[in-house]
Amino acid sequence: MAPALTALGSHHPQLAVTCLVTGQAHLRELTIGTVDVVLGQSCRAPPAAAPRGIEVSPL
């Protein structure tokens, strides 16, 4: 994650990039526009259906 954020900041200096590490998914914040990107980790069953307008892609 750190190398990707460093490269993003180098190529797009006008962006304000913040990385928060938490134990909770932030799909609600993504839905209301508080954040632009969420990287999540799931060790259990596949996630429930994403909210309308949210795209979930496995990495």
Phi, psi and omega in degrees: 000316183301313179298322180294318179292322178296314179296318179300315179295326179291320182277338182223073185297343180283347180280143172259107183255126177231137178243120177245132177251115181224170178266008184236144175285147183241041178296329179297313179297323177296317181297319182272357174090010178291326176232159182258333184218139174233127172254122183238165179228133179231126178258358183251209179298161177305151182295157175296169180305137179288152176299155179306132179088000180251130178257128178250125180232127176290144180257000000 
